[in-house]
């Protein structure tokens, strides 16, 4: 695992990826600090982090797009399979390297509350609690980006998918107020989701029959549940969109509360997408 970890770190610092990521994140945090802490004289550093989280829409896909997509394009993933490492160790090594790249600018950001505390009252426990949650938010998005990178050998497509998914997640709470809350609208949306999930299964397994079977099972289950009691789908779609928002889970930290349920949610998302990344690579090992 350490060999993969060192290789990923070295290749990232030899390219522009790490520097673009760090520069963009520090620029967003800097702009937020100037707007809130300096111009508006607000002592809450949590507001700066909330503002800076918008940068994740662009910089996380940039950071993760080449992680596995480039390996597939250059066929060097076959070399990874020949190493005396499990697929889990390979994924963990790559993910750990991405987290280190993420931590580098955060170490700089961690100095901001201390600096501002010299010129005013900054409640440091809340500031650093929100910074820890900010790290977990980014870590969860990085895990999702790593999985999306495993689905294709095109870096541009991996980045585009990442931007679309993170952007949708960022605005999902706002969008949940506009989508249909009726049972019919929810069922239609779930049918579309079933098709999209089937496409993901197809990309992961390379088997069209498996994807068709997966889609069929989901659609039959939806029809059956709708027949039993369609009222169970009332308001389900807006509720799901709001509850699955990674960015919305960060809101309690911005409001000065340390929400353990959000921490558990972020850790669960990380484990889930790392598991999917391992499965995606495992299927390619045996199908490629």
N, C-alpha and C positions, 0 to 999 in steps of 0.2 A: 504493500500500500504506500509506503514512504517513497518508493521509487516513482510511482505514478504522481504522487503529491509534489515531489521535487521537480519532476519533468514539467508538470503543468505550470508551476510557479515560474520556472525558468523561461518557458516559452511565452508566457503572458507578459513578463517584463522585457522580453526581447522584441515584442510587438508593441503596438500602440494601445492595445486593449486596456491594460491596467491603468495607463496614464489618462486616457480619455475618460474612463469610468471615474477615477478619483477626481479629476479636474471638474467634471460635470457635477458630481455630487457636492464637492466643496463649494462650487459656484452657487448652486441652489441654496445650500445652507447659509452661505455668506450673504446672499440677497435677502433671505428670510430674516437673518439676524439684523441686517441693516434696517429692514422695514419695521420689524416688531420691537427689537431690543434697543435700537438706537433712535430711529425717527419717532416712533410712537411711545418710546420709553416704557415698554411693557417688560416686566421682569421675568415673565414665564417663558423659559426656553423651550417648553413643550410645543408652543405655537410655531416656533421655527422648524421643529422637526416635522410637524404636520404639514407645513408648507413645503418642506424639502422632500416629503414622500412622493410628491408628484413626479420628481425626477426618475423614480423607479420605472415609470412607464417606458422610458427610453433606455436608461442605462443598464437595467437588468438584462433585457434581451441582447444588448451589445456585449455584455460580459459573458453571457452563457451560450450565444449562438454557435460558437465554434467548438464548444467542449466535446460534443459527440458527433455533430454533423460533419465537421472537418475530418474526423477519424474515419467516418463512413465514406466520404468522398475520396480520400486518398488511400482507402483500403488498409489503413494502418490499424484499424480495429482488429484485424486478423492477428496482428502481432500481439495485441493485448490479450487475446484469447490463448496465445501460446505461452504467456508468462505463468509462473507458478503461483498465480493469484486467483481467487474466486472473483466472479463478476461483482459481487458486493464490495470487495476490497478495491476494485478498480473504480467503481462509482464513488465510493467513500473517499478515495484519494483525490479524485477530480473535484468532488464537492468541497472537501476540506481546503483545497487550493483556492477555490472561488471564495470561500469564506474569509481566508486570509487577505485576499485582494480587497474584499469588502471592509475588513477590519482596519486596514491601513488608513483610509481617510477618516474612519470613525474615531481613530485615536487622536487625530487632529481636532475633530469636532468636539471630543471630550474635554478639550482645554477651554472651549468657549464659556461654559458656565463659570469656571474658575476666574476667567478674565473679567467677565461681567460682574461677578460678585465683588470685585475690587472697587466698583463704581456705583454699586447699588445693592439692594436686597434681592438675592436669588436663592430660592429654596432648593438647595442642592439635592436632597433625597428625591424630590419629585423630578428634577431635571435629569438625574442619572437613572431613575426608574424608567422614565419615558425613553431615554437613550437605549436602555436594555431592550425595551419593547420594540424600538425602532430597528435594532439589530435583528430581533426575531422576525419582524415583518419582512425585512430584506432577505433574511435567510430562507423564509418560506417561499418567497417569490423566486429566489435563485434555484431552489429545488424544483419548482414548477418549470422554470426556464431550462434547466438541465434535462428534464423529461421531454420537453418539446423539441430540444435539440437532438434527442435520440430518435425522433420519428422521421427525420429527413437527412439527406446528405447535402442539402443546399443551405448554406449559412444565411442567405438573404431570406429564404422562406422561414427558417427557424426564428430569425429576428422578427419577421412580420407576424408570425403566429404569436410570439411572445408579447409584442406590442399590443396586438388585438386583444389577447386574453387579459393582460394586466390592465389595459385601458377599460375594458368592460367591467372588470372587478372593481376598479377605482370608482366608476360611475354607477355601479349596480344599485346602490341604495337610492340614488336619484331616479334611475330608470324604473325601479320597483314601484314608484309612485305613479308611473304613467302606464304600466302594462296592465293587461286585463286581469281582474281578480275573480272573474267568473270561472266556473268549473270547465266550461267548454274551451275558454282561452288557455287555461292551464294545461288541459289534456293535449291540445294542439302543440303547445310549446314543449311538452314532454315527449311527444312523438318526434319533433325536430331534434330534440336532445338525444333521443335514442338513435337516430340516424347518424348524428355527429359522433356519438360514442362508438358506433359500429365502424365508422371510418378510422377512428383511433385504433380500435382492435385490429382492423385490417392492416394498418401501418405497422403495428407492433408484431403481428403474427405472420404477415405476408400471405395469409390464407383468406381468400374471398368467402369460402364456404363457412368458415368459423365466424366471420363478420356477419354474413347473412343470418346464420343461426342465432347469433347474439341479438341482432336487431329484431328477428322474429319473436324471440322469447320476450323481449321487453315490450314489444307492441301488443302481443297477446295478453301479457300481464296487465297492461294499461286498459285494454278493452274489457278484460274480466273485472278489474276493480271499478271501472266506470259503470259497468252493468250492475255490480253489487250495490254501490252507493256513490253516486256522482258528487254528492254534497261534500265528500271528503276532500275534493280538489278545490273547493271555494277558498280563495285568498292564499292558496298554497304557493303559487308562483311568486308573488311579491315577498312572501315570508322567506322563501328559499333564497331569493336574490339578496335580500338584506342580511340574512344570517350567514351566508357564505362569503360575505365581503371581508377580505383581509384588512382593508384600510379602515372599515367601520369598527373593527375590533381594536383599533389603535385609539379611537376617540376617548374611551375612559382615561387613558394615560394622559391625554392632552388636558382633560378636565381635572387632573390631579389625583386620580385613583389608580392603584396598582391592581389590575384585574387578572387574577390567577386563571380564570376560565379562558381568557384570551391567550395567555401563555400556553396553556394546554392545547388550545386550538392551533396555534402556530406550530407547536411541536408535532402535533398530529398530521398537519399538512406536510411538514418536512418529511416525516416517516413515510407517508402515503406516496408522495411523488418520487422519493428515492427508491421505494419498492417498485413503482411502475418503471423507473429507469432501469433497474436491475432486470426486470422481466423483459423489457424491450431489447436489451442487449443479449439476454439469454436466448430469446427467440431468433435473433440474428445469428448467434453463434451456431445454432443447429440448422437454420434455414439458408444461411449464406455460406 
